[in-house]
């Protein structure tokens, strides 16, 4: 978003907030407060943008001011619906905590909100003021307690070649689904192959060689799985932590299923629907596969579970696997570094601080061929593929700000 657009947006938000805060004081007071709110928030946005350095997000104080202004009209609506300061503040605190994603912030949100609501209830504060004050207190307290950033602006309007750890494959519609690779082939003009036989998510493990990983020491069955993934069938047993279940159920219903992306099974019963695993590819004129899309869906009705575009690259003598998950006008990329296991297995992990491995959320401007990318340091994952008692197994663990929230146990068998 350009500075002009962001200032204009801030003016609109400030105007609405001012009107909400002055509600009930007469038309003239509402008009004056609206004008003051628009001018004030627009001016602070202009100052924040002017002081913003290259590849930085706007200052925290301005982000808090904008979020408080956004909350004020919602508090006004809740007030009109009959909610009191305690309820408005508690719900606002819980919402802000949930948006923070960090488990500690999620737990902190309703507690801080209830405390603010109790204090404001005595003074008879309006719903708009209650919501705005709650946001300021909750976000201010969070900034004091949690010093490390949840996200950081890594690059703004950069070229894809400058960010090799990002897979810049956006979705061109609001639904990703299982036909994404076919639609991508139509767009870029490559040769599309559905359910490509005897192919893998990587062309060769040798491309991943580097410090900490020697492909020659990998168990042949593990190598075969990566290089010939379609020879194998998968069963998934999800193990969700109890604290994340309510949030994930809401996310899945409102986001994942309508998006057709990142909709993991909630329990073992659901996983018993069966998993269909296939790799769709796009090849160039010389027949070389340039795009590998690993598609996992439920076997009974092909409902999408996850689609990832798998790539490999090398940086300073180390190999990496980057998996891009297409999103509307953007992508979420997991870049993982390989490590050898003593038992001949392979670990792919983002839990290293080497400037490459990690998770990245990107907006893709396809017209200008530019990326704006955020790093998400609080999200971590580790995938272990190994052989146990002659059988191929995998464990895929996910952590959020140090808290494990999901482990996927893969049971991998050779197709008949």
C-alpha positions, 0 to 999 in steps of 0.5 A: 500500500502506498503512503497516500493510500495508507494515509487515506485509509487512516483518515477514514478509520479515524473519522469513524472512530471520532464519530463513534466516540462522540455518539450521543452528544449531538450532530455537531459534536459528532461532526467535529469529533469525526473531522478531528479523528480523521485529521489526527490519525491521518497526520500520525500515519503520515509521520509514521510513514515518513519515519519508517525505514526501508523494509520496516513495518510502521511504528508500534504506536501507530499500529496501536492507534489504528487498531484502537480506532478500528475497535471504537465503532465496533464497541459502539455497535455492541453498546447499541446492542445492549452490551455493558463495559465488562462484556465489551472489554472482555470480548475485545481483549480476547479478540486482540489476544487471539489475533496475537497468535502467541499462546501467552497473548491468547490467554492474556487477552480476556484477563486484561479485558476483564480488568479494564472493563471492571475499571471502566464500568464504574465511570460509565464509559461508552462502548466505543471508548471501552473498546478503544481503551482495551485495545491500547492497554492490551497491546501496550502490555503485550509490547512490554511483556513480549519484546521479540517481534511476531513478524518482521518486514523482510523485503518490500517490493523486492524481486523474486531472485533476491529472495530464493527462500520464497516460492512466489506462486500465488493463487489467482482466485479465492479458492486454491483447491486441487486444480491449482497446478493445472490452472498454473500450467495454463497461465505460464504455458507449460506442459501439465501432467496430472498425477505424474507417475513415479515422481517425487517432491524433489528431483534428487536428494543430492541437491540438498547436500551440505553441512549437516547432511550427506545424501550418501548416508540416507536410508534407501527407502527414505531416499526413494520416498523423496525422489519417487513419492508417488510410489507410496500411499499415506495415512495421517494420524493427527495429534492436536494439543487441546489448547489449540483445538477451539481456535483451529476449528474456527479457523478451519470453518471460516478460512481453510475450507473456503480457501481450499488450502491447509485444512488438516484432519481434526482427529483420527476418525476424520483421517479414516476417510483416507488420504489421496496423495498425488503430484501434478507437474509442469514441464518445459519444452525440454521435458524438465519438470519445473513445478512439482505440486504435492496435493493431498486431499480426502480420498472419499470426495477429494476435499482439499487438505493441502497443496504445496509447491516444492522446490530446492535451492542451494545457498553458501554450500547448503541445500534447502527445501522450500515449500510454497503454499499458494494463497490469494495474491500471495503465498506462505513459504516454509523453507527447511534445512536438511539434517542427517539422522543417525538411523539413516533418516532425514530431518527437514527443519526450520529451527535454525537461524541461518538467514534462510530457513524459516517461514515467510508470508508474501504478497505477490504483485504479479504485474510488477513481478515484485514481492513484499515479504514478512518473516514469521519467526514464531512459527516452527516446524520439523519433519522427520522421515525414517525407517522403523522395523522395516517400515517407513514412518514420518513425524511432522511437528509444529510449534508456535512461539515455543509451544507445540500444537500439532504432530502429524504421524504419517504411516507410509506404505508402498502402493500395490 
